[in-house]
Every structure is written in C-alpha cells, then in structure tokens.
Amino acid sequence: METVREDQIEERVHRKKMKPWIKWSLILLGVLIVIVVGLLIYANAYVNRSLPQIEGEKVLTALEQDVSVTRDEAGVPHISASSNEDLFYAQGYVTAQDRLFQMEMSRRQASGRLSEVAGEAALNQDKYFRTLGLRRAAEASLALYDDEALEALQAYADGVNAYIEEVNNENKWPVEFKLMGINSMEKWTVVDSLTIGKYMAFDLGGNWERQAFNYYLINHFNEDEAYELFPSYPEDALTNISDEEYVDLTSSLVHAPKTMNLMGVITGSSAVIKLSLENHY
C-alpha cells in the first residue's frame, strides 16, 4: 500500500488551486462580457425604438380623410390622399420620418445656426450663410406666394411638426440627435421650407459666382467690353434641336415600361382618421 506524506499532500493541493491572477482575470473577463452584451442590447433597443413606423396604421387627428402611404421595394414612399391638404400634411409627416436629422441640419446650415449644435468649428460657415442671407431671401419671398401655395406649405409644415411632437413625447429621437447632444427641435415653419429651397438652389447652382460676375460686367462696362469677357460658345458645338431634327416623344413613350403596381389602397371609413402605412421592401 502506497503511503503519502503530509507535505506531499499539501503540495498536490497547492498545485490544484488556481493561481489568483488567473482567477481574477476570468472574473474581469466575465464582467466585461456582461457589460458589452448589456450595452449592445440597450443600443439595439434604442435604435429600434427611434425607427419610424412604416407598417400598420397611425392616427393623425389633423387629417380630414384616410391617407395611404405605400413604400415600394426601394423604400420610396408613395402617398394617396383625397385632398391637397391631407396630401401635403402626410408628405411632411413621412419626410420627417425619413429625414428629420437631415432637415434639422440643413435648416441650421442654411439659416446660419449650425454652430449652435456643432460648436466653434461651424462658426465661419454660419457667418457665410448669414451674410449670404438665404433665410432673409426666403422671408422676403413669402409675400409672393398665392393662398394655394401657402396652404400647401403650411400643411407640409404641420405634418413635420406632428412627427416632431410624436418623437418628443415618446422620447424616440433618432440616434444622430443624441450623438450631437440635441434633445429638442423647434417647430418647422413655412419659412424653413422656403429657406431649404433657397439652399438647394445655392447648392446646385455651381455657376452663381460666374453669373454674379457677368451681372457686374453688364452694369459697369459697355456692351462690347462686357461681352469680351463673357464665355463664348464654340461654333461647331451642339445647338438646340431644329425643326428638321424633331423628336416624337409621344411615340417613344408608348413603349416605356408601365408604372409598377404599388398595391397601395386607401382605407375606407372616414369615421376613423388615420394614416395607412404599407411596406413592400
């Protein structure tokens, strides 16, 4: 029979014991895994909560009749409504669903207020756009619109504000707002929409500096001198289509592909005022 001395037993027990640094490393690793998994679950839940509802029905009390919003395979919304007011209201609501952060940043940039949320880095840009005066131009142009256009613009703004109020009440601001430290948003106005229009014209009008220069030439030099500095058009370049080169667009469109079936149906009862949302992608 094999006998084991007491000191040998203690040595064997000591070998079986886990080294302290290994034990604490495993504990720390376990804690880190729990924290990371918890953060991922929280982030996923927050992002999902901030996503807009694109299926089912949504009750919007400002609508006069039911409105149908159907998204095609590319996610593009198609709106069917019984009146212009409902149509533009739904358009404002759906646009805010998809582009609320972009709308806020564009409004601030065009109005020279981006530095309020972006900090000093955007200060020079704000000075530029305040000097350019896109918002002042939008305010000045407001009186030129007829009642029908103003009603459409106001309905659109009301739809945007309906979604802003919904986001604020349910605390489901898109994650971009949280990253920028933005916890609220001013109401959308008709002037905001017009300012964005001015900004889009500015952004797409890459030749405005040349046009301003041409305007200066015409007003400070005689016609011959000014035209010497105007851009010339090559004589052998393309020109407008002449009568001999007439293109029959009507016959060409006969063979164009038909509009896709979006399967959008306006829901029936006017007793319940709602926005019907369908998603086909």
C-alpha positions as CSV (number, residue, x, y, z in Angstrom):
1,M,0.0,0.0,0.0
2,E,1.4,3.4,-1.1
3,T,1.7,5.9,1.7
4,V,1.8,9.6,1.1
5,R,3.5,12.0,3.4
6,E,1.7,15.1,4.7
7,D,4.0,17.5,2.8
8,Q,3.3,15.7,-0.4
9,I,-0.5,16.1,0.1
10,E,-0.1,19.9,0.7
11,E,2.0,20.2,-2.5
12,R,-0.7,18.4,-4.6
13,V,-3.5,20.6,-3.1
14,H,-1.4,23.7,-3.9
15,R,-1.0,22.6,-7.5
16,K,-4.7,22.1,-7.9
17,K,-5.5,25.6,-6.6
18,M,-6.0,28.2,-9.4
19,K,-3.5,31.0,-9.4
20,P,-5.0,34.2,-8.1
21,W,-4.2,36.3,-11.2
22,I,-5.9,33.7,-13.5
23,K,-9.0,33.7,-11.3
24,W,-9.4,37.5,-11.2
25,S,-8.7,37.7,-15.0
26,L,-11.5,35.3,-15.7
27,I,-13.8,37.2,-13.3
28,L,-12.9,40.5,-15.0
29,L,-13.4,39.0,-18.5
30,G,-16.9,37.7,-17.4
31,V,-17.9,41.2,-16.1
32,L,-16.7,42.8,-19.3
33,I,-18.7,40.4,-21.4
34,V,-21.8,41.1,-19.4
35,I,-21.3,44.8,-19.8
36,V,-20.7,44.6,-23.5
37,V,-23.7,42.4,-24.1
38,G,-25.8,44.7,-22.0
39,L,-24.7,47.8,-24.0
40,L,-25.4,46.0,-27.3
41,I,-28.9,45.1,-26.1
42,Y,-29.5,48.7,-24.9
43,A,-28.2,50.2,-28.2
44,N,-30.2,47.8,-30.3
45,A,-33.4,48.6,-28.3
46,Y,-32.8,52.3,-28.5
47,V,-32.1,52.3,-32.2
48,N,-35.2,50.2,-32.9
49,R,-37.3,52.5,-30.7
50,S,-36.2,55.5,-32.7
51,L,-37.0,53.9,-36.1
52,P,-40.2,55.3,-37.7
53,Q,-43.3,53.2,-38.1
54,I,-43.7,52.2,-41.7
55,E,-46.4,49.5,-41.4
56,G,-49.8,49.4,-39.9
57,E,-52.0,52.4,-39.1
58,K,-51.2,55.7,-37.4
59,V,-53.9,58.0,-36.1
60,L,-53.3,61.6,-37.1
61,T,-56.1,63.9,-35.9
62,A,-55.4,66.7,-38.4
63,L,-56.2,64.6,-41.4
64,E,-59.7,65.1,-42.9
65,Q,-59.8,61.7,-44.7
66,D,-57.8,58.5,-44.7
67,V,-54.4,58.6,-46.4
68,S,-52.4,55.7,-47.7
69,V,-48.6,55.6,-47.7
70,T,-47.0,52.7,-49.6
71,R,-43.3,52.1,-49.7
72,D,-42.0,50.3,-52.8
73,E,-39.1,47.9,-53.0
74,A,-36.6,50.8,-52.8
75,G,-38.3,52.2,-49.7
76,V,-39.7,55.2,-51.5
77,P,-43.0,56.3,-50.1
78,H,-46.0,56.9,-52.4
79,I,-48.9,58.8,-50.9
80,S,-52.5,58.7,-51.9
81,A,-54.9,61.3,-50.4
82,S,-58.4,62.7,-51.1
83,S,-57.3,66.4,-50.8
84,N,-54.2,68.5,-51.3
85,E,-54.2,69.4,-47.6
86,D,-54.1,65.8,-46.5
87,L,-51.5,65.0,-49.2
88,F,-49.0,67.7,-48.1
89,Y,-49.7,67.0,-44.4
90,A,-48.8,63.3,-45.0
91,Q,-45.8,64.3,-47.1
92,G,-44.5,66.4,-44.3
93,Y,-45.0,63.7,-41.7
94,V,-43.4,61.0,-43.9
95,T,-40.5,63.2,-44.9
96,A,-39.8,63.9,-41.2
97,Q,-39.9,60.1,-40.5
98,D,-37.1,59.5,-43.0
99,R,-35.1,62.7,-42.9
100,L,-35.6,64.5,-39.6
101,F,-31.9,64.9,-38.7
102,Q,-31.0,66.0,-42.3
103,M,-33.9,68.5,-42.2
104,E,-32.7,70.0,-38.9
105,M,-29.0,70.2,-40.0
106,S,-30.0,71.7,-43.4
107,R,-32.2,74.3,-41.8
108,R,-29.5,75.3,-39.4
109,Q,-26.8,75.5,-42.1
110,A,-29.0,77.5,-44.5
111,S,-30.0,79.8,-41.7
112,G,-26.5,80.3,-40.3
113,R,-27.3,78.5,-37.0
114,L,-25.2,75.3,-37.3
115,S,-22.6,76.4,-34.7
116,E,-25.4,76.3,-32.0
117,V,-25.1,72.5,-32.1
118,A,-21.8,71.9,-33.9
119,G,-19.7,74.3,-32.0
120,E,-17.0,76.8,-33.0
121,A,-16.0,74.7,-36.0
122,A,-19.1,75.8,-37.8
123,L,-18.8,79.5,-36.9
124,N,-17.3,80.7,-40.1
125,Q,-19.8,78.7,-42.1
126,D,-22.6,80.4,-40.1
127,K,-21.1,83.8,-40.8
128,Y,-21.0,83.0,-44.6
129,F,-24.7,81.9,-44.8
130,R,-25.9,84.8,-42.6
131,T,-24.1,87.2,-44.9
132,L,-25.5,85.4,-48.0
133,G,-28.9,85.8,-46.5
134,L,-30.8,82.7,-47.7
135,R,-33.3,82.9,-44.9
136,R,-33.8,86.7,-45.4
137,A,-34.5,85.9,-49.1
138,A,-37.0,83.2,-48.1
139,E,-38.8,85.6,-45.7
140,A,-38.9,88.3,-48.4
141,S,-40.3,85.9,-51.0
142,L,-43.2,84.8,-48.7
143,A,-45.4,87.6,-49.8
144,L,-45.1,86.5,-53.4
145,Y,-46.9,83.1,-52.9
146,D,-50.6,82.8,-53.5
147,D,-53.0,81.3,-51.0
148,E,-53.0,77.9,-52.5
149,A,-49.2,77.6,-52.3
150,L,-49.1,78.9,-48.7
151,E,-51.8,76.4,-47.7
152,A,-49.7,73.6,-49.2
153,L,-46.6,74.8,-47.4
154,Q,-48.4,75.2,-44.1
155,A,-49.9,71.7,-44.4
156,Y,-46.5,70.3,-45.0
157,A,-45.1,72.1,-42.0
158,D,-47.9,70.9,-39.8
159,G,-47.1,67.3,-40.9
160,V,-43.5,67.8,-40.0
161,N,-44.5,69.2,-36.6
162,A,-46.8,66.3,-35.9
163,Y,-43.9,63.9,-36.2
164,I,-41.6,66.2,-34.2
165,E,-44.2,66.3,-31.4
166,E,-44.6,62.5,-31.6
167,V,-40.8,62.0,-31.3
168,N,-40.5,64.4,-28.4
169,N,-43.5,63.0,-26.5
170,E,-42.3,59.4,-26.9
171,N,-38.6,60.3,-26.4
172,K,-37.6,58.4,-29.5
173,W,-35.2,60.9,-31.0
174,P,-33.0,59.4,-33.8
175,V,-29.6,58.4,-32.6
176,E,-28.0,61.2,-34.6
177,F,-29.6,63.7,-32.3
178,K,-28.3,62.1,-29.2
179,L,-24.8,62.0,-30.7
180,M,-25.0,65.7,-31.4
181,G,-26.4,66.4,-27.9
182,I,-29.7,67.7,-29.4
183,N,-32.7,66.9,-27.1
184,S,-35.3,69.2,-28.7
185,M,-36.2,70.7,-32.0
186,E,-38.0,73.9,-32.9
187,K,-41.2,73.7,-34.8
188,W,-41.0,73.6,-38.6
189,T,-42.3,76.7,-40.4
190,V,-43.2,77.7,-43.9
191,V,-40.1,79.9,-44.0
192,D,-38.0,76.9,-43.1
193,S,-39.2,75.1,-46.2
194,L,-38.5,78.1,-48.4
195,T,-35.1,78.5,-46.9
196,I,-34.3,74.9,-47.7
197,G,-35.4,75.6,-51.3
198,K,-33.1,78.6,-51.5
199,Y,-30.3,76.4,-50.0
200,M,-30.9,73.7,-52.6
201,A,-30.7,76.3,-55.4
202,F,-27.5,77.6,-53.9
203,D,-26.0,74.1,-53.6
204,L,-27.0,73.1,-57.1
205,G,-26.1,76.4,-58.7
206,G,-22.4,76.0,-59.0
207,N,-22.2,78.8,-61.6
208,W,-23.7,81.5,-59.4
209,E,-20.3,83.2,-59.0
210,R,-19.9,83.4,-62.8
211,Q,-23.4,84.8,-63.1
212,A,-22.7,87.5,-60.5
213,F,-19.5,88.4,-62.3
214,N,-21.5,88.7,-65.6
215,Y,-24.0,90.9,-63.9
216,Y,-21.2,93.1,-62.6
217,L,-19.7,93.4,-66.2
218,I,-23.0,94.4,-67.7
219,N,-23.6,97.1,-65.1
220,H,-20.1,98.6,-65.1
221,F,-18.9,98.3,-68.7
222,N,-20.4,98.9,-72.1
223,E,-21.9,96.0,-74.0
224,D,-18.9,95.3,-76.3
225,E,-16.4,95.4,-73.4
226,A,-18.5,93.2,-71.2
227,Y,-19.1,90.6,-73.9
228,E,-15.4,90.3,-74.4
229,L,-15.2,88.7,-71.0
230,F,-18.4,86.6,-71.4
231,P,-17.9,82.9,-72.1
232,S,-18.1,82.1,-75.8
233,Y,-19.9,79.1,-77.3
234,P,-18.0,77.0,-79.9
235,E,-19.4,77.4,-83.4
236,D,-19.2,73.7,-84.1
237,A,-20.8,72.6,-80.8
238,L,-24.3,71.3,-80.3
239,T,-27.2,73.6,-80.7
240,N,-30.9,73.5,-80.0
241,I,-32.9,70.9,-81.9
242,S,-34.1,72.3,-85.2
243,D,-37.5,71.6,-86.8
244,E,-35.7,69.1,-89.1
245,E,-34.5,67.2,-86.1
246,Y,-37.9,66.9,-84.4
247,V,-38.2,64.0,-82.0
248,D,-41.6,62.4,-81.4
249,L,-41.6,61.9,-77.7
250,T,-45.2,60.6,-77.7
251,S,-44.4,57.6,-79.8
252,S,-41.3,56.9,-77.7
253,L,-43.3,56.9,-74.5
254,V,-45.7,54.3,-75.9
255,H,-43.0,51.7,-75.4
256,A,-41.9,52.9,-72.0
257,P,-42.3,50.5,-69.1
258,K,-45.6,50.7,-67.2
259,T,-45.8,52.1,-63.7
260,M,-45.2,49.4,-61.1
261,N,-48.1,48.2,-59.0
262,L,-47.5,49.5,-55.5
263,M,-50.5,47.7,-54.0
264,G,-51.5,50.8,-52.1
265,V,-55.1,51.0,-51.0
266,I,-56.8,53.9,-49.3
267,T,-58.5,52.6,-46.2
268,G,-62.2,53.1,-46.2
269,S,-64.1,54.6,-43.2
270,S,-63.9,58.3,-42.7
271,A,-65.1,57.8,-39.1
272,V,-61.6,56.8,-38.2
273,I,-59.0,59.3,-39.4
274,K,-55.7,57.5,-39.9
275,L,-52.6,57.1,-41.9
276,S,-52.3,53.7,-43.5
277,L,-48.7,52.6,-43.8
278,E,-47.6,49.7,-46.0
279,N,-44.1,48.4,-46.6
280,H,-43.2,46.3,-49.7
281,Y,-39.4,46.0,-49.4
